[in-house]
């Protein structure tokens, strides 16, 4: 079904996402499922392809494009491929919003460039668990100003890879 909410630019982006998934996700997804963790390389590849931080200001290495339809396309194509493991949805849809909107200037300068390149990513702990990889086993993590946010992946990823590590 053709939807009229996407422009030619969106469809070109969809082609980029499909190529990325075919090249960088599908060949490895089964192994990630067995291991229970995705490889950091896929995050770096996603950053190089421009799939992380699409809405983050360009001065931090993001795309500077607030059009949420790009994230929608990325999420649709990952779902179409059955590739839940990488967890780009949490990275882009939740973590980036915290970091870009609630962080101090120093925090944004420190964290957002790595966030956009994939070198500071939130890696899924259990790809096959789907949504529970996001919520199951979360650990409250102190966050600036006494606020609490949630961090996943503590057991299998480095502290810098957790979504609430500031």
Protein Blocks (a to p, Z undefined) as FASTA:
>chain_A
ZZfkbcfklmmmmmmmmmmmmmmmmmmmmmmmmnopacfklmmmmmmnopgoklgcfklo
pnopabfklmmmmmmmmmmnopaknommmmmmmmmmmmmmmpcfklmmmmmmmmmnopac
cddfblmnmmmlmmgopacdddehhiacddehklmmcfklpfklZZ
